[in-house]
Amino acid sequence: MLENLQNQPIDWKITETGFFTIKSFVYPSGLPYLEYTSHRKVGNWPLVHITLGRSPETGRRKVAKGIIAIGRIAYGVLPIGQLAIGVIPIGQLSLGLLFALGQGAFSLGAALGQVAVAPVFAVGQIAVAYAAIGQFALGYYCIAQAAVGAHIWTMKVKDPAALEFFRNLFPLLRQFLHG
C-alpha cells in the first residue's frame, strides 16, 4: 500500500511546455505517479489527459478525464482504461454511447468484446443485440455456434433470412457467407 502524503508537501517534478504539462512524483518505494495534461481543451476537458499510478495527494488513482483519456479509470470521448466510459471507449470494461470495445463491452449502439451487449449490433464470445455474431448469440438476427433468436444461422439451424441479413449488412463478407 502506498503512503498517503496528503498532509505533507509533495515534491512534484513538473515539466511545462507550450502544449502540455507533466506532473510526476516517485514514491520512496520507487513507484511512480504521472499525470499528463494537454493545454488544448474542448470545453472544460483537456484534449489529452493521462494518469498513471496513485496520486500522492490522495493515495488513490486519479480518474483520467479528457477528449482522449488514458488511465486505470477513464472518462471521455475516446477513453482507454481498465474501466472506460465514454462515446467510444476501449477497456477491460467499456461502457459506450456509440461503440464499446473491451473484455466486457456494453454500448447504446454497437459492441465488440468477449461479452458484447448492445441494442443494434454485437460481436463477441457472448453477443447480445438485434444483430449478434458470436460463439453464443442472442438477438433477432444471429450467426453463432449456438444462438437464440428469430433468424439464426448455426451449425444445426440455417435460416436463409439470417444469412441474407448479414450478407446485406457486410457486402465485403459476401464471399465468405455462402450457404
N, C-alpha and C positions, 0 to 999 in steps of 0.2 A: 504494500500500500504506500502510495506517495504521500509525503508530508504536505499538509495544507499550510501554506505560507501566508494566509490571509492577513494576519496581524503583523507581518514583517515586511520591510521594504524589499521589493523584488528587483534583482539586478538584471534588468532586461538588456538584451542586446537588440538594438533597433537599427535596421537598415532602411533608409528612406531614399527613394528615387522619385523622378517625376511621374512614374507610372504606378508604383506600389510601395507598400510598407511591409516589412517583415519584422515581427516581434518574436524573439526566441529566448529561451531560458533552458539551462541544463541543470537538472536536479543534482544534488550531491551523489546520488546513486548512478549518475551518468545518463539517465533517461531524459530525452529532450521534450520540450514543448515548442511548437512552432505555429505561428499564425501569419498567413499571407493575406493581405487585403489590397485589392487594386483601388486606385484613386478614382477611376471611372465608375460612375454609378448610373443605374437606371432607377429612377425614383429614389427611394432611400436605400436600395440594395446595391452593394458593390457588384461590378461586372464579374469579378472572381473573388471568392473567399475560400481559403483552405485552412483547416485546422488539423493539428497532429499532436497527440498526447493530451495530458491533463494540465489544465491551467493552474499555475502556482497560486493564483489569486483565490481560487475556489476549491482546488483539489479535484475538480470534475472536468469531464470532457466538455469543451465548448462546442456548441452547435454551429456548423458552417451554414451561413445564410447568404445567398447571392444568386445572381442570374446563373452562374456556374458555381456550384458549391461542392466542395470535396471535404469529407470528414467522416468520422465514425457515424455521426448523425448529421444528415444534410437536408436542407430545405432550399428549393429554388426552382428555376425553370429547368435546368439540367443539373440535378443533384446526383452526386455519386457518393455512396457510403454504405455501411452495413445496414442502416435504416435510411432510405432515401424517399423523400416525399416532395412531389412537385408535378410539373407539367409532363416531363419526360424523364423519370428517374431511372437510375441504374444502381442496383444494390442487392444485398442479400435478401432484404425485404424491401420491395419497391411498391409505393402507393402513388399511382399516377393519375393525372387528369386525362391526358390524351393517350399515353402509351406507358407501359411499365416493362422493364427488363430486369429479371432477378431470379434468385432461387425461389422466392415467393413473390409473384408479380400480380398485382391487383390494380385494375385500371377502370376508368369510366369509358374507355374506348377499346384499346387492344392491349393484349398482354403476351409476353414471351417469357417462359420460365419453367422451372421444374414443376411448380404448381402455378398455373396461369388461369386467372379468373377475370373476365371482362364481359360486358354485355354484348359487344359486337363480334370480336374475334380473339381467339386464344390459341396458342401453340405451347404444348408442354407435355411433360410426362403425364400429368393430370391437367386436362384442359376443360374449362367450363366457359361456354359462350354460345351465342347464336350460331356462329360458325367455329367449330372446335376441331383441332388436329392434335392427336396425342396418342400415347400408349393407351390411356383411358380417356375418353372424351364424353362430355355431357353437353348436349346442345340441340338445336333444331337440325342443323346440318353437321355431320361428323365424319371424319376419316380417322380411324384408330384401330388398334389391336382389339380393343373392346370398347363398345360405345352404347350410349343410351340417347335416343333422340328420334325425331320424326323421320329423318332421312339419313341413314348411316351406311358407311362403306367399311366393312371389316373383313377379316379372313373368312367369316362364315356368311355374312349378310352383305349383299352387293346391290344396294338401291341405286338405280341409274340416276335418280334425281340428285342424290348426294354427289355423285361423280360429276354430273353436268354443272352443278353449282360451283364446285371447286375449279373445274376447268375454266369456267367463265370468270371466276374470281382471280385466277392466276394464269393468264394466257401463256406466259412463258413456260409454265409447267405442263402444258397440254401434252407434250410428247411423252411425259412420264406417267400421266394419269390416263392410261388407256385401259379399256375394260373389255 
